[in-house]
């Protein structure tokens, strides 16, 4: 699904030098590499504060802790997402309130949010799924009207631009109170291990995020709140410094692959290609289509036999996972989510793909879909 080896070969000299620089400095935790990346990422996102951490799941947990959410508080979020988004809600004793998604963008449907807001509701966690932004204009309007926090799960859409109704263009993840991202190796901006970050334009909130991520310390050996230990190590930060300079180039390469898929696969009546919301720039962390009248599982098996990987993100929605059995969600009606889990399939997309590879992949996809 991604070719990290080939990507590394393209930047090998710089990556090796960056890693060697950390080894020579012996600053393995914190130090100049982490500071350099933090500042570069702040500039790229045009935000006041970036707080690096150990991974994207930690970022979400720390964000909820920093906002002061308490057990029993309700958090609205989509069920059609990776489990990390929702498990941290349960981990902190909060109540997940699942709502349906937009059938075109796969992101949380703002029209479904207001109906589930109660006096216990404290936050909304939109997920910018597959590289497509949620409707942040509508979400922020709802949040402001009801005095709710917004934590953007931006693990899959880093680098996307959002054109708001006001005419402003902002990086996705910088529109809510806190943005959270993951630097898992397969992400559009990925390191060579685990890593994550939170970002905000709120000075007081940034202070809280830093404290929570560092054992609740306001200064060394002064622990004012309950925190955790979550930090981006220097070697990963050095790698990210190299790759951040190329993020827009990587996004353009992914969009070129998506353009090719669109042209070829879009000709099939059985394949619905990804919707591209004009308000935002789809950065194609995944290229995910919907199949109608075709055997999805059969296609996946057929492609595997041809040496072509594919993935189904996500075959079982969060609200039907065993971890949430105690929340009695069995009667929850999320028809779009249920339908998508049966229809979506993702095809390979990465920065090193060429037209020969794409032509072969598309030929096999269409051969199967048109005959089955």
N, C-alpha and C positions, 0 to 999 in steps of 0.2 A: 504493500500500500504506500510506502515511502521508501526512498533509496538514500538513507543517511550516509552510506559508505561513499557513494559517488559525490554527494554534496560535500563531504569532508575532503575528498581528494581535490576539489576545486579551491579550497581555502586552507589546505594542509599547512602551508608554510606559516601563515598568520596564527592559526590555531596552536601549532606546536610552539611557536615563539611565546604566545600568551601563556600557555601552560608552563613553559620553562621559566617565564618571568615570575610566576607565583612560587614555583619551587625554589628559585634563587632568592626570593625575598623572604621565604619562610613565613609569610603572612597568610596562613591557611584559613583562619576565621576572621572575618572583617578585613580591615586593611584597605590599601589603595584600590585594588581591583573591584571590590564591592562598591566603594565610593564612586569610582569612575563609572561603573555601570548604572548605579542609582541616578547619577546626575545626567548621564546620556539618555536614560529612559524617561526621566522627567522632561527633558527637552523634546524628545520625540513625541511624547503624549501631550505636551503642553499642559502639564499639571504642576502644582506646587510641591507635592510630596509623593515620592515613591518609597515604600517600605518593603524591601526584599524579605522573603521568608523561605521556608524549606520546600514547600510544594503548594499547588493550587488548592488542595483540600484544607490545608492549614490556613491559607489566606481567607477562605470563606469562614472558617471557625473563628479566627482572630477578629474578623470584621464584626461578626455577631456579638462577640464578647466585648469589643471596644464600644459598640453602640449601647451596651448595658441591657441587652435583652435578657429576660429572666424566665425560668421555667414556667410554663403555662402560657407564655406569649405566643401569638400565632404569626406564622410567616407564610405568605402566599408565594407559590412557586409552581412551575409546570411539572407534570409527572413525566413528560417525554424529555428525558435528560439522563446524563450519567448519574449514577447513584451518589457520587461525591456531593453534588449540589444539595441533596436532600438528607443524607445521613448525618451531616453536621448539625442540621436542625434537631433531629432526634437526639443526637449525642449530648446536646446542651439542655435537653429537657423541654425544648420548644415544641410547638404543635405545627406540623406541616399542613398547609391547606392547599391542596392540589387543584389547579384549574386547567382547562383545556388550552390547546395551542391553535394558532392560525394555520389552516391547511396549506397555505402557500409558503409562508416563511418558516414553519415548524417552530416558531418562537411563541412565547406566552401571548394569549389573545387578550388585549386590554379590555375588550367588551365583557369578558367573563370575570373581571376582578372585582368590580364594585359590589356585585351581588353577594360575595363571600366575606366582605369586610364586616368585622364585629368590633365591639369595644376592646377586645383582646388583641386585635390585629396591630402589629408594630412594624412590619417590614414587608417589602416585596423583593423577591430575588428573580429578576428576569435572566434567562439564559440566552446568550447570543449563539444559537446552535449552528454548527457546521460552517461557521464563518459569516452568517447572516445576522444582522442586527435586529433586535426586537424593536417595536414601535415605542421608542423612548419618549417622544413628544406626549403621547397619550398616557404612558405610564407615569411620567413625572407630573402631569397635570392631576392625575388621580392621587398620587402620593402627596402632593402639595395641598390638595383640597382636604385630605383626610389626615394630614400630619403624620405621614408614614416615612420610614427610611427606605431607601432603595440601594440594594447591594447588587451590582452588576457582575454576573458570572461571565467573565470575558475570556475564559480559557481557550475558546475556539475562534475568536474574532479579532485577535490583536492586530492592530494596523488598519482596521476598517474606519473609514470616515463616515460621519453621520451628519446629514444636512437637516437641521431643525427647521421648524416652521418659521422661526424668527429670522432665518437667513444665516445663522451661525453654522460653521462647519467645525465639528469637534471629533476627536478620536473616540470611538466606542470604548466604553469603560470609564470615561471621564465625565459622564452626564449625570450619574447618580451621586449618592453621598460617598460611596466607596466602590471602586472597581477592583476586581480580583482576577488574577490570571495564573496560568500554569506554564512552566517552561519544560514540561515533559518532552523528551527527545523528538517525538513525532509532531509536536506542535509547530505552527508556522515560524515561531521564534522559540526554538528548543535548545536546551543545553545538552550535555552528555551524561546526565544523571537526573536527579530530581531538583526542582527549583520552582519558586513562585514569587508573586509580589502583590501588594495592595497599593492603591494610589487614591489620592484625594486632594481636593483644593481647600479643605477645612483644616486650619492650623491646629485647633484643639483636638480634632479627631485624629490627626496625624500623630500627635503626642500620645494619645491613648493607644493607637495601633502599635506604636514602637514599644510602649510599656508592656502591653499584653504579649507581644512577640518575644520579649526579653525578661521573662520571669516576673512581670509586673513591676519592674524597677523604674523609678523616676531618676535615680542615680545609683551608682554602685553601692550594693548592700543596703539599699533603701527600697523595700518592696511594699508598695502602697495598695496594690490590687492583686487579685489572683491572675496569674498569667501562664504562659507556657514557654517552651524553648524551641523556637523555630527561626532558622537563619539560612540564608543562601551562602554556601561556602565560596571561598575566593576563587577556586579553580573554575567553578561553574560561571561565576560572574565574569571572569576573564574571557571565557568562551562566548558568553552572551554579548560582550562588548564587540567582539569580532562579527558576530552574526547580526547584531542589531543594525550595523551599518548597511547590511544587505537586505533588510527585511522588506523594504518596498520593492526591491528587485525580485525577491522570492515571491511576493504577492503577485506581481505582474506575470511571473512565469506560471503560477497556478491559474491565474485568470485566463492565460493563453490556452492552457490545457482544457479548462472548462469551456472556452469558446469552441474548441475543436469538438468536444463531446456534444455540445449544444447543436452544432451544425449537423452532425452525423446522426446522433441518437434522437434528436428532436424530430426527425422525419418519420419515426415509428409512432403509430397511434397508440401503441401499448406502453409507451414510455413518456412520463411527464418529467421534463427536465427541470432543474432548479429554478425557482422564481428569483428574480433579482429586483429587490425593492429599490425604486429610484431614489429613496431617501438615504440609502446607505450603500457603501461599497462592499459587495460580497467578496471576502478574501479566500473563500474555498479551502477551509481546513479539510473539509470533505466534499466530494462531489457525489451528492445523494439524489437519486431519482425515485419516482414512484412508479410501480408497475401495475398495470390494469389488464386483466385477461391473460396474464402470463404466469407461469409457475416460478415464483421467486426462488424457492429452495432448489428447484431443479436447475435453474440458471446458475445458482451459486456452485452447485455440484459440477455442472458442465464446465464452468470457467476453471474450477480447480483442476479438473482433468486436463485442461489445456495449459496449466501452469500460470493461470491468471488469478491473482487474489481478489477477493471482494469481502465486504463486511456488512453486517446488519447492525446499525446503531439506531435504535435499541429495541431488541425483540420483546422485552417485557418491561412495561412502564414501572416507574418507581412505586406507584400506589398499590401495585400488585406484588411487590417484593415481600418476602417473608419478614423482613426487618420491620415492616409497618403493620403487621397483623394485629398488633395490640391497639391500633388506632381505629379499628373497625371500619375500614374503607371499602368493604366488599361491594356495597351498593353504589359507590361513587360512579357517576355517569360522565365519562370523558370520551365521547364518540369519535372525535377527530384523532385523539391520541391512540385509541384502540385501532382505528383504521390504519394509521401510519405504521404501527408496529407490524402490520401484516403486509405492507406494500413497499416500504423503503428498502433500498439496497445502495451501497456506496462502492464506487469503482476507484481504482488507483489514481492518485493525483499527487504529484510532487514536483520539485523544481528541476529535476533532471530528465523529464520525459521528452521524447522526440516523436515526430509524426509517424515514424515506422512502428514504434510501440503502440501509439494511439490507434493507428489504422488496424493493427492486428486485434487489439482489444475490442474495438467497435465492431469489427467484422464478426468476431465470435459472439458478441452480445446479440447483434441483430440476427445472426443465423439461428440462434436458439429462440429468441423472442418471437420472431416472425413465423417459426414453425411449430411453436408450442403455445 
